[in-house]
Amino acid sequence: MKQFEANFDGLVGPTHNYAGLSFGNVASQSHAAQASNPRAAAKQGLKKAKALADMGLVQGILAPQERPDVHTLRRLGFSGTDAAVLQKAAKQAPALLQACASASSMWTANAATVSPSADTCDGKIHFTPASLVDKFHRAIEPATTGKLLKAIFDDNRYFVHHQPLPSHPSLGDEGAANHTRLCQAYDQAGVEIFVYGQSATNAHLPKPQKYPARQTLEASEAIARLHQLDNDSTVFIQQNPAVIDQGVFHNDVIAVGNQNMLFYHEQAFWDGKKKLAELRGKLQGPLHLVEVPNHQVSVTDAVKTYLFNTQIITLASGEMALIAPTDCEENPRVKAYLDQLLTMDTPIKQIHFFDVKQSMHNGGGPACLRLRVAMNDTEIAALNQHVLLTDELFEKLNRWVDRHYRDRLEVTDLADPQLLIESRTALDELTQLMKLGSIYLFQQ
Ligand SMILES: N=C(N)NCCC[C@H](NC(=O)CCC(=O)O)C(=O)O
């Protein structure tokens, strides 16, 4: 049976904007109130996804969520016509309108945690949508995320869907951004690494002082239980609180893994030596630990360029390639490190740079834009084929973006009732294009 690691990229929604909503995410805060370009954002993401499909990877697309989310604004007491709801929210509570208009579901590394069938006791792929409780604009994503995943992975012979964890800060869960699976081959049982920022119950463990730790140990442990992973196939590592305080709000901003390779910054983990030794003990066979020293790339440079928010992919030849944002190429220290990396004895033999700056300005690099699902060919055949990125779907989606997306959006435009109409018209067409059914509330 053939094995793949499929990537499901989030399609950037028509309301992509810079509202500075994410405290602790340096890029989101520093680009607050700048004008965005939703059309360019969607096309940059599609181009990156298509390039991976062209490299031979299985590549899917996840639809954006309905925004502005008028339904949530109504739950918050704004009433009248949809236009009146938007206008009242803009006047009385602009921060709530901004939260309900964010296109943040594009970062599908935060959509869910996924454990492949090779790792789970029941031999099925398990999905748990992330609760994303730390930020209000993200906490309104999980219900639709769950529906979307069920619409795509809709066969209970192969796929198990769990509810998001109960919505409370002690169970803060940010999905695959804090989870990496290492293995020798995608179809062999691997070790799932859960990285958490703090413990809600163990007062002896350290916590960041300045910025929030979004993921808790208790949430990571609950997901491992739900996904039927045993102790031998899991490692729980605490993120170094000092790096969270420098803007590393998810582990995928400081570490990334693929197959038997882990690429990470020297300061990424708390008690890293012990934990990586545990990993070495649990993963059968060779393990490539590529640690980037701080004297070559500082945490500040890592956060600025997203060197670790790269995707490491395995090509048909067996070689690995690094999919990096152009920001890495533009920083002389990071570029020098990457040049050296290609000469080192690691599985990475190629580096490809992509311009995803529209997403980067909100703190989302190439790896944030994708959700990984390791699958065999039977499982791939069982999912909704209309979400897989073919030449035809790529052309259709680009034309769809051209028809419906604006090329400039300011935060003040979010109250424009016309933007809501444009957004719903676009999404309605998209559900038909990708045969998703009526997943959005406005369609019911
Ligand atoms: N690292 C991963 N996997 N994902 C990146 C998520 C970026 C997202 N930014 C935002 O939500 C900014 C939205 C705004 O400011 O308008 C966040 O902070 O949750």
The ligand as an ORCA input file, in Angstrom:
! r2SCAN-3c Opt
* xyz 0 1
  N       1.757     29.260     13.976
  C       0.655     28.840     13.413
  N       0.483     27.587     13.218
  N      -0.354     29.686     13.062
  C      -0.264     31.077     12.981
  C      -1.521     31.704     13.447
  C      -1.495     33.211     13.313
  C      -2.706     33.835     13.943
  N      -2.740     35.245     13.625
  C      -3.850     35.972     13.839
  O      -4.867     35.490     14.273
  C      -3.786     37.441     13.519
  C      -5.124     38.038     13.166
  C      -5.145     39.530     13.218
  O      -4.352     40.140     13.925
  O      -6.019     40.116     12.557
  C      -2.701     33.618     15.465
  O      -2.060     34.403     16.166
  O      -3.328     32.669     15.922
*
